[in-house]
Amino acid sequence: MAHIVREASWGVIDIVVHEGRVFVQERWKYIFTEDPGVAAWTLAEKRRFHNAVDKQIWAAWSNRVRLTATGTARFARDNPRVPVNFDVRWVTRGEHWTVNVRKLPAGSTPTTFISNVDRPLMHVNLDSADLDAYDVSNSAGASRRFRAVPHEFGHTFPGVDDEYVATSPHAGDADSIMNIGREVRARHLQPLIDELNRMVPNCTFSA
């Protein structure tokens, strides 16, 4: 068996058995809109936006935390350390997430519209300025150079919430991608681990 695949509500988890790795892909259906007076999205602009989003997510999340597989299953014996890759696929149907992308006026910045993820509706709300990095501060007074898209991608995992707010137990971890940094922590992958531990008998994954 080359693949063991599980379809979660938020994405597809593929254990690529013959390569000893995990591949996670979310299907995104884009709804492109424009602010009043802004020219309509061209197909080339839509493609550039998606390609940039996909590259940012891959670069920020893939191969950042390596999982451990233990147990008597052959997969665990053959692959005690398991890399994880993430990406998003642009679809027109069968989506996990509806991704609303507003085209903002020229000169807009990532703070013109604050992006967010609505988990109950399975919506990701982005805008055309979100591809740019910008300076932010958190509740602990730290400052970092930040990208919105990889951060919002983290919110598509159940229970992975903002860590830059004062009420978060991780407010002081400014380098965390769910705070204002760029580093993926093991805790951010717990929803994935919970799914993986339902997929292979006699195999336990951890980070």
Buried (B, 14 or more C-beta within 10 A) or exposed (E): EEEBEEEBEBBBBBBBBEEBBBBBBBBBBBEBEBBEEBEEBEEEBBEEBBEEBBEBBBBBBBEBBBBBBEBEBEBBEEBEEBBBBBBBBBBEEEBBBBBBBBBBBEEBEBEBBEBBBEBEEBBBBBBBBBBEEBEBEBBBEBEBEBBBBBBBBBBBBBEBBBBBEEEBEBBBBBEBBBBBBBBBBEBBBBBBBEBBEEBBEEBBBEB
